[in-house]
Amino acid sequence: MTLLEETVGTRRYAVLAICCASLLVSVMDISIVNMALPAIRDDLGASTAGLQWTVDAYTLVLASFLLLAGSTADRFGRKRMFRLGLIVFGLGSLLCSLAPGIEALVAARAVQAAGGTMLNPVAMAIVVTVFPDRAERARAIGIFGATAGLSLVLGPILGGALVDGLGWRSIFWVNLPIVALAVLFTSLYVPESRAARGRRFDPVGQFLVALLLGSVVSAIIEKNAWRPPLIVTAAVAAVLLIAYERRRAEPLLELRLFRSIPFSSAVVIAMFAYTGFGAFLFVTTLYLQSIRDLSALDAGLCLLPVGLLITVLSPLTGRVVGARGPRLPLVVAGTALTLGAFASLGIGPATPLPVVLGIFLLFGVFLGTINPPIANAAVSGMPGSMAGLAGSLASVGRQTGTSLGVAVAGSIIGTATTDPQRFVRAEHVVWWPTVAVGLVVLALALFSTSRRAHRTVQVARSA
């Protein structure tokens, strides 16, 4: 019996539901943890740097090992790696809920992320495999992508309700039954699949990628004597990574893809855009709870309009990208981020809440229009054998950007999380570089969709 015959009818959609559940918990963990940061700070006596690492330990591990997880699943079996990822993610969630201090929590978050690296890219590969029909596959991928928007809607609200009702540890308990059911149904319904020819391991490249990203984020977060050596380490790692990967037949980081201006711009746009997102989520959570004295649930409800805009705009943006290309959505996203960050300069401790929520809507427009054009630009014109790798590199850009946004914002905020006037002054310092980030996204939107940029796609394909 063929794979297609095994996964007909409702079974295919059972597989899709399992993959969507994995995406829901792994993506939701980014926003849900942000809602618990003030409670974690108060309970564990965590510093701002500790809160930064609580978020960045997760996103940094995801960024560092996404490519490895995808290639490993192609070689050893996607079902096997997906199930292992669920188990490790569940174990990490349990360890987070039991953490006695901030250091243990950060370590447990890294374990969670190690499982998360085996979920999203592998889940997408499974969905593509079990939906061979092009029209059905498009619908399935649309549902899969909309789940990410749903997770950003549910994350702040669910996180706020759990923190207020049961304490911050409960945000990790909620993952356990979902993971347990996903493991069971994966064993029952998900077919095993592998790539016809898996890519070779690249341990040196993997080590250098992790060293580079870890050194950059650590240098931003840690304000001590370690900073200069970390900056030097990052520079050396970057030089060695490029030199080494250029000589490998099957590198972890496929440098020839970067000859395509649309592709390389998509990765850079993803990194800059999600730097803005990471800064927004980190600062906004602390502002609403620590400065406005809102409960965690009320703070989550304040972010509900952002999530709803993402859910509504993402599929509409996908249709616009399909019909007219990525330029218009990218321009809208860059403009909305720039205006949102600029308008945030006027937010203070006593700013009327409706005004604050109106400014948040600009960030919702930005987040609702940024992902479909990034995904399209990353894979457009790429050969089928490279499409998965190109999409994974765009995901690495997103996770790296989120890590950098949290690191930069937290370093600027520092110890001002309980003093309203100091916090607002520090917050305004965060928004100026975010304005610059929005302008970079806007400039790259115009540059990457030019005729000259499109001509470079063919160069990358033939390299």
C-alpha positions as CSV (number, residue, x, y, z in Angstrom):
1,M,0.0,0.0,0.0
2,T,1.4,3.4,-1.0
3,L,1.7,6.4,1.3
4,L,-1.0,8.1,-0.6
5,E,-3.4,5.2,-0.2
6,E,-2.6,5.0,3.5
7,T,-3.5,8.7,4.1
8,V,-6.7,9.2,2.3
9,G,-9.8,11.1,3.5
10,T,-10.1,11.9,7.1
11,R,-6.8,10.4,8.0
12,R,-4.9,13.1,6.1
13,Y,-6.8,15.7,8.1
14,A,-6.1,13.9,11.3
15,V,-2.4,14.2,10.4
16,L,-2.9,17.9,9.7
17,A,-4.6,18.4,13.1
18,I,-1.7,16.7,14.8
19,C,0.9,18.9,13.0
20,C,-1.2,22.0,13.8
21,A,-1.3,21.0,17.5
22,S,2.5,20.8,17.6
23,L,2.7,24.2,15.9
24,L,0.2,25.7,18.3
25,V,2.1,24.7,21.5
26,S,5.6,25.5,20.2
27,V,4.7,28.9,18.8
28,M,2.4,29.8,21.6
29,D,5.2,29.3,24.1
30,I,6.9,32.4,22.8
31,S,3.9,34.8,23.5
32,I,2.6,32.9,26.5
33,V,5.9,33.1,28.4
34,N,6.1,36.8,27.8
35,M,2.8,37.2,29.7
36,A,4.3,35.4,32.7
37,L,7.6,37.5,32.9
38,P,6.5,39.8,35.7
39,A,5.2,36.9,37.8
40,I,8.4,34.9,37.2
41,R,10.5,38.0,38.2
42,D,8.5,38.4,41.4
43,D,8.5,34.7,42.3
44,L,12.1,33.8,41.4
45,G,13.7,37.2,42.1
46,A,14.9,37.3,38.5
47,S,16.9,40.2,37.0
48,T,15.9,41.7,33.6
49,A,18.8,39.7,32.1
50,G,17.2,36.5,33.6
51,L,13.9,37.4,32.0
52,Q,15.6,38.0,28.6
53,W,17.2,34.6,28.8
54,T,13.9,33.0,29.7
55,V,12.6,34.1,26.3
56,D,15.9,33.9,24.3
57,A,17.0,30.5,25.5
58,Y,14.0,29.2,23.6
59,T,14.2,31.3,20.4
60,L,18.0,31.0,20.2
61,V,18.1,27.2,20.3
62,L,15.3,27.2,17.7
63,A,17.3,29.5,15.4
64,S,20.5,27.5,15.9
65,F,19.2,24.0,15.3
66,L,16.2,24.3,12.9
67,L,18.3,23.4,9.9
68,L,19.9,20.3,11.6
69,A,16.5,19.0,12.7
70,G,15.0,19.3,9.2
71,S,17.9,17.4,7.6
72,T,18.0,14.8,10.3
73,A,14.3,14.1,9.9
74,D,14.8,13.7,6.1
75,R,17.5,11.1,6.8
76,F,16.1,9.1,9.7
77,G,12.4,9.5,9.3
78,R,10.1,12.4,9.8
79,K,7.6,10.6,12.0
80,R,10.4,9.3,14.3
81,M,11.9,12.8,14.7
82,F,8.5,14.5,15.1
83,R,7.5,12.1,17.9
84,L,10.9,12.5,19.6
85,G,10.5,16.3,19.3
86,L,7.1,16.1,21.1
87,I,8.5,14.0,23.9
88,V,11.5,16.3,24.4
89,F,9.2,19.4,24.3
90,G,6.9,17.8,26.9
91,L,9.9,16.9,29.1
92,G,11.2,20.5,28.8
93,S,7.7,21.9,29.7
94,L,7.6,19.6,32.8
95,L,11.1,20.8,33.9
96,C,10.1,24.4,33.4
97,S,7.1,24.0,35.7
98,L,9.3,22.5,38.4
99,A,12.2,25.0,38.1
100,P,13.4,26.2,41.5
101,G,15.2,29.2,40.2
102,I,15.8,31.3,37.1
103,E,18.9,29.4,36.0
104,A,17.0,26.1,36.1
105,L,14.1,27.7,34.2
106,V,16.4,29.0,31.5
107,A,18.0,25.6,31.1
108,A,14.6,23.9,30.9
109,R,13.6,26.4,28.2
110,A,16.5,25.3,26.2
111,V,15.4,21.7,26.5
112,Q,11.9,22.7,25.4
113,A,13.4,24.4,22.3
114,A,15.4,21.4,21.5
115,G,12.1,19.5,21.1
116,G,10.6,22.5,19.3
117,T,13.3,22.3,16.6
118,M,11.9,18.9,15.7
119,L,8.3,20.1,15.4
120,N,7.7,23.0,13.0
121,P,10.0,22.2,10.0
122,V,9.3,18.5,10.3
123,A,5.5,19.1,10.7
124,M,5.5,21.1,7.5
125,A,7.4,18.3,5.7
126,I,4.8,15.8,6.9
127,V,1.9,18.0,5.7
128,V,3.5,18.4,2.3
129,T,4.1,14.6,2.1
130,V,0.5,13.5,2.9
131,F,-1.2,16.1,0.7
132,P,0.3,15.4,-2.8
133,D,-2.5,17.1,-4.6
134,R,-1.5,20.7,-5.3
135,A,-4.9,22.3,-4.4
136,E,-5.4,20.2,-1.3
137,R,-1.8,20.9,-0.2
138,A,-2.4,24.7,-0.6
139,R,-5.4,24.5,1.6
140,A,-3.6,22.4,4.2
141,I,-0.6,24.7,4.3
142,G,-3.1,27.6,4.6
143,I,-4.6,26.0,7.7
144,F,-1.2,25.2,9.0
145,G,-0.1,28.8,8.6
146,A,-3.3,30.2,10.2
147,T,-2.5,28.1,13.3
148,A,0.5,30.4,13.9
149,G,-1.8,33.4,13.9
150,L,-4.2,31.6,16.2
151,S,-1.4,30.8,18.6
152,L,-0.6,34.5,18.9
153,V,-4.3,35.2,19.7
154,L,-4.5,32.5,22.3
155,G,-1.1,32.9,23.9
156,P,-1.5,36.2,25.7
157,I,-5.1,35.4,26.8
158,L,-4.5,31.9,27.9
159,G,-1.2,32.9,29.5
160,G,-2.9,35.7,31.4
161,A,-5.7,33.6,32.6
162,L,-3.4,30.8,33.8
163,V,-1.0,33.2,35.5
164,D,-3.8,35.0,37.3
165,G,-5.7,31.8,38.2
166,L,-3.0,29.2,38.9
167,G,0.4,30.9,38.8
168,W,3.1,31.1,36.2
169,R,4.1,27.5,36.4
170,S,0.7,26.5,34.9
171,I,1.6,28.0,31.5
172,F,3.9,25.0,31.1
173,W,1.4,22.4,32.6
174,V,-1.0,23.2,29.7
175,N,1.5,21.7,27.2
176,L,1.6,18.3,28.8
177,P,-1.9,16.9,27.9
178,I,-1.6,18.3,24.4
179,V,1.8,16.7,23.9
180,A,0.7,13.4,25.3
181,L,-2.3,13.2,22.9
182,A,-0.1,14.3,20.0
183,V,2.4,11.5,20.7
184,L,-0.4,9.0,20.9
185,F,-2.1,10.1,17.6
186,T,1.3,10.5,15.9
187,S,1.9,6.8,16.6
188,L,-1.5,5.8,15.2
189,Y,-2.0,8.1,12.2
190,V,1.2,9.7,10.9
191,P,3.0,7.7,8.2
192,E,6.7,7.4,8.2
193,S,8.5,9.2,5.3
194,R,12.1,10.1,4.4
195,A,13.8,12.1,1.7
196,A,15.0,10.1,-1.3
197,R,18.5,11.3,-0.4
198,G,19.2,12.9,2.9
199,R,21.8,15.7,3.2
200,R,25.0,14.8,5.0
201,F,25.6,16.0,8.5
202,D,27.7,19.1,8.9
203,P,28.8,19.2,12.5
204,V,31.4,21.9,12.1
205,G,28.9,24.2,10.4
206,Q,26.3,23.5,13.0
207,F,28.8,24.3,15.8
208,L,29.8,27.5,14.1
209,V,26.1,28.6,13.6
210,A,25.3,28.0,17.3
211,L,28.5,29.7,18.4
212,L,27.8,32.8,16.2
213,L,24.2,33.3,17.3
214,G,24.9,32.5,20.9
215,S,27.8,34.9,21.1
216,V,25.9,37.8,19.5
217,V,22.8,37.4,21.8
218,S,25.0,36.9,24.9
219,A,27.1,40.0,24.1
220,I,23.9,42.1,24.0
221,I,22.4,40.7,27.2
222,E,25.4,40.4,29.4
223,K,26.7,43.8,30.5
224,N,30.0,42.7,32.0
225,A,33.6,41.9,31.2
226,W,32.5,39.0,29.0
227,R,31.1,41.3,26.3
228,P,34.4,42.1,24.3
229,P,35.5,38.4,24.1
230,L,32.0,37.5,23.0
231,I,32.0,40.0,20.2
232,V,35.4,38.8,19.0
233,T,34.1,35.2,19.2
234,A,31.1,36.1,17.1
235,A,33.2,37.8,14.5
236,V,35.6,34.8,14.3
237,A,32.7,32.4,14.1
238,A,31.2,34.3,11.2
239,V,34.4,34.3,9.2
240,L,35.1,30.6,9.8
241,L,31.5,29.7,9.0
242,I,31.6,31.4,5.6
243,A,35.0,30.0,4.8
244,Y,34.1,26.5,5.8
245,E,30.6,26.3,4.2
246,R,31.9,27.5,0.9
247,R,34.1,24.4,0.6
248,R,31.5,21.8,1.5
249,A,29.6,19.9,-1.1
250,E,26.5,19.7,1.1
251,P,26.8,22.6,3.6
252,L,24.4,23.2,6.4
253,L,24.2,26.8,5.3
254,E,23.8,26.8,1.5
255,L,25.6,30.1,0.6
256,R,24.8,30.0,-3.1
257,L,21.1,30.7,-2.3
258,F,22.2,34.1,-1.1
259,R,23.1,35.1,-4.7
260,S,19.3,35.5,-5.1
261,I,18.4,39.1,-4.0
262,P,14.8,38.1,-3.2
263,F,15.9,35.2,-1.1
264,S,18.7,37.0,0.8
265,S,16.4,40.0,1.3
266,A,13.6,37.7,2.7
267,V,16.0,36.3,5.3
268,V,17.2,39.8,6.2
269,I,13.7,41.2,6.3
270,A,12.6,38.2,8.5
271,M,15.4,39.0,10.9
272,F,14.8,42.7,11.1
273,A,11.0,42.4,11.2
274,Y,11.1,39.9,14.1
275,T,13.6,42.0,15.9
276,G,10.8,44.6,16.0
277,F,8.3,41.9,17.0
278,G,10.6,40.7,19.9
279,A,11.1,44.2,21.2
280,F,7.4,45.0,21.0
281,L,6.3,41.9,22.8
282,F,8.9,42.1,25.6
283,V,8.4,45.9,26.3
284,T,4.6,45.8,25.9
285,T,4.2,42.9,28.4
286,L,6.2,44.7,31.1
287,Y,4.5,48.1,30.4
288,L,1.0,46.7,30.7
289,Q,1.6,44.8,33.9
290,S,4.4,46.6,35.7
291,I,3.6,50.2,34.7
292,R,-0.2,50.2,34.1
293,D,-0.8,47.6,36.9
294,L,-3.0,45.5,34.8
295,S,-3.5,41.8,35.7
296,A,-1.9,39.2,33.4
297,L,-5.3,38.4,31.9
298,D,-6.2,42.0,31.3
299,A,-2.8,42.5,29.6
300,G,-3.4,39.5,27.4
301,L,-6.8,40.9,26.4
302,C,-5.1,44.2,25.4
303,L,-3.1,42.1,22.9
304,L,-6.2,40.4,21.6
305,P,-6.7,42.9,18.7
306,V,-3.2,42.3,17.5
307,G,-3.8,38.5,17.3
308,L,-7.1,39.0,15.6
309,L,-5.6,41.2,13.0
310,I,-2.9,38.6,12.3
311,T,-5.5,35.9,11.9
312,V,-7.6,38.0,9.5
313,L,-4.9,39.6,7.5
314,S,-2.5,36.7,7.0
315,P,-4.8,34.7,4.6
316,L,-5.8,37.9,2.8
317,T,-2.2,38.8,2.4
318,G,-1.4,35.3,1.1
319,R,-4.0,35.9,-1.7
320,V,-2.5,39.3,-2.5
321,V,1.0,37.8,-2.7
322,G,-0.3,35.0,-5.0
323,A,-2.0,37.5,-7.3
324,R,0.3,40.5,-7.3
325,G,3.6,39.4,-5.7
326,P,5.1,40.3,-2.3
327,R,5.9,44.0,-2.9
328,L,2.6,45.6,-1.6
329,P,2.3,43.5,1.6
330,L,6.0,44.1,2.4
331,V,5.6,47.9,1.9
332,V,2.5,47.8,4.1
333,A,4.3,45.8,6.8
334,G,7.4,48.1,6.8
335,T,5.2,51.2,7.0
336,A,3.0,49.8,9.8
337,L,6.1,48.8,11.9
338,T,7.7,52.2,11.3
339,L,4.5,54.1,12.2
340,G,3.7,51.8,15.2
341,A,7.2,52.3,16.7
342,F,7.1,56.1,16.1
343,A,3.6,56.4,17.6
344,S,4.9,54.4,20.6
345,L,7.2,57.3,21.5
346,G,4.2,59.1,22.8
347,I,3.1,56.4,25.2
348,G,3.5,57.2,28.9
349,P,2.2,55.9,32.2
350,A,-1.0,57.8,32.0
351,T,-1.7,57.5,28.2
352,P,-5.4,56.6,27.8
353,L,-5.7,52.9,27.2
354,P,-7.8,53.3,24.0
355,V,-4.9,55.3,22.5
356,V,-2.4,52.6,23.5
357,L,-4.6,49.9,22.0
358,G,-4.9,51.9,18.8
359,I,-1.1,52.0,18.5
360,F,-1.0,48.3,19.0
361,L,-3.2,47.9,16.0
362,L,-0.4,49.1,13.8
363,F,1.8,46.3,15.1
364,G,-1.1,43.9,14.3
365,V,-1.2,45.1,10.7
366,F,2.6,44.7,10.5
367,L,2.5,41.1,11.8
368,G,-0.5,40.2,9.7
369,T,1.2,41.2,6.5
370,I,4.8,40.2,6.9
371,N,4.9,36.4,6.9
372,P,3.3,35.4,3.6
373,P,5.6,37.7,1.5
374,I,8.6,36.5,3.4
375,A,7.7,32.8,2.7
376,N,7.0,33.6,-0.9
377,A,10.2,35.5,-1.5
378,A,12.3,32.9,0.2
379,V,11.1,30.0,-2.0
380,S,10.1,31.8,-5.2
381,G,12.1,30.6,-8.1
382,M,14.0,28.0,-6.1
383,P,14.3,24.4,-7.4
384,G,12.2,21.9,-5.5
385,S,15.2,20.3,-3.9
386,M,16.1,23.7,-2.3
387,A,12.6,25.0,-1.4
388,G,12.5,23.3,2.0
389,L,16.0,24.6,2.9
390,A,15.2,28.1,1.7
391,G,12.0,28.1,3.9
392,S,14.0,26.9,6.9
393,L,16.6,29.7,6.5
394,A,13.7,32.2,6.5
395,S,12.5,30.6,9.8
396,V,16.0,30.9,11.2
397,G,15.9,34.6,10.4
398,R,12.6,35.0,12.3
399,Q,13.9,33.2,15.4
400,T,17.2,35.1,15.3
401,G,15.3,38.4,15.0
402,T,13.1,37.6,18.0
403,S,16.1,36.7,20.1
404,L,17.9,40.0,19.1
405,G,14.7,42.1,19.7
406,V,14.3,40.7,23.3
407,A,18.1,41.0,24.0
408,V,18.3,44.6,22.8
409,A,15.0,45.8,24.4
410,G,15.9,44.1,27.7
411,S,19.4,45.6,27.8
412,I,18.0,49.1,27.2
413,I,15.2,48.7,29.8
414,G,17.6,47.3,32.4
415,T,16.5,47.7,36.0
416,A,13.8,50.2,35.2
417,T,10.9,47.7,35.2
418,T,9.3,49.1,38.4
419,D,9.8,52.8,38.1
420,P,7.2,54.3,35.7
421,Q,9.2,57.4,34.7
422,R,12.5,55.5,34.2
423,F,10.7,52.7,32.3
424,V,9.1,55.2,29.9
425,R,12.3,57.0,29.2
426,A,14.0,53.6,28.5
427,E,11.1,52.4,26.5
428,H,11.4,55.4,24.2
429,V,15.0,54.6,23.6
430,V,13.8,51.1,22.4
431,W,11.4,52.6,19.9
432,W,13.9,54.7,18.0
433,P,15.9,51.6,16.7
434,T,12.6,49.9,16.1
435,V,11.7,52.9,13.8
436,A,15.0,52.3,12.0
437,V,14.2,48.6,11.7
438,G,10.9,49.4,10.1
439,L,12.6,51.7,7.6
440,V,15.0,48.9,6.7
441,V,12.1,46.5,6.0
442,L,10.5,49.2,3.9
443,A,13.7,49.8,1.9
444,L,14.3,46.1,1.3
445,A,10.7,45.6,0.3
446,L,11.3,48.0,-2.7
447,F,14.8,46.7,-3.5
448,S,14.0,43.0,-3.3
449,T,11.0,43.2,-5.7
450,S,12.8,45.2,-8.4
451,R,13.4,43.8,-11.9
452,R,17.1,43.7,-11.2
453,A,16.4,41.6,-8.0
454,H,14.3,39.1,-9.9
455,R,17.0,38.5,-12.5
456,T,19.3,37.2,-9.7
457,V,17.0,34.3,-8.9
458,Q,18.0,32.5,-12.0
459,V,21.7,33.0,-11.1
460,A,21.1,31.4,-7.7
461,R,19.3,28.4,-9.3
462,S,22.0,27.7,-11.8
463,A,24.9,28.2,-9.4
